[in-house]
Amino acid sequence: MLDLTQLQSFVAVEQLGSFTLAAERLGLGQSTVSQHIQRLESALGRRLLARDTHRVVLTGDGEALLGHARMMLSIQGEVQSLFADNSLRGSLRLGVSEDFVTSQLPYVLEEFVRSHPSVDLELTVALSGALYEMQDNGELDLVLAKRRLGDVRGRLVYREPLIWLARDPERIRASSAPLPLIAFPAPSVTRAVALEALRRQQVPWRIVCTCGSLSGLTAAARAGMGVLVQPRSMAPSGLTEIEPGWLPVLEDVEFVLVPRKGADPLLVNTLSEDILAKVRNLRSG
């Protein structure tokens, strides 16, 4: 039989790409996590993890095991919750901004969903402005989204700079045409910040692509259509940050958690604390 503790270490290393970060997350020593992986590999007779130049990655056998490991840990969480007197129950409507979903949400939510299987979590993905409107209409219980500096709503998760990105910045810079801008539709925090900065510096611009999906915007930017604005930690691969001096400096944005008045406080607080801990763990790593 496979050891669930060893599987938990395996999944944590895969998520974080590091034995050190996995050990910190699990509250174990790094040597203990290494031993878990070694014993798991010995039990299966296969190598599960390999190191590249930057992080620990899965081998082919590791990829084959990952889905089954997650399923086994999920079943364990369901059984524990079933017989726990203090298990969380109920439903919670969570709204998350589009850019956060593609970069960090799977890691942030996976353990909560596994640990609280009796909670029905309904996820809505949209632009920050749209999420706030939905919450004002009573449609969302908790929102994880961006806010402008000076906005006091919500509980701060972290603050981050916005940056200009392009596939080929020098080609765009050499053009005499107005700056081609790739942007979310309104209401969008990043769009508003970018347009205000361009207007303030009197930089001519034109919108060449509008899409409510970050994957769509990223595809347009990778195709060389224009310039995209994103938080630095969420910059898509294949794009280059434009060096300061050519385009206006963009103000920072803040990611916040905003609960709805009247929402179940136990569910909201539990998920909020879990999100805060996971995001801070990611950023410290």
Salt bridges, closest charged atoms under 4 A:
GLU14 OE1 - ARG70 NH2 3.19
ASP61 OD1 - ARG46 NH1 3.07
ASP99 OD2 - LYS146 NZ 2.67
GLU110 OE2 - ARG70 NE 3.14
GLU110 OE2 - ARG114 NH1 3.65
GLU111 OE1 - ARG25 NH2 2.75
ASP141 OD1 - ARG93 NH2 2.98
ASP141 OD1 - ARG260 NH2 2.78
ASP151 OD2 - ARG153 NE 2.86
GLU160 OE1 - ARG283 NH1 3.80
GLU196 OE1 - ARG148 NH2 2.81
GLU241 OE2 - ARG232 NH2 2.64
GLU251 OE2 - ARG148 NE 2.72
ASP252 OD2 - ARG159 NE 2.93
GLU254 OE1 - ARG147 NE 2.71
GLU273 OE2 - ARG155 NH1 2.79
ASP274 OD1 - LYS278 NZ 3.03
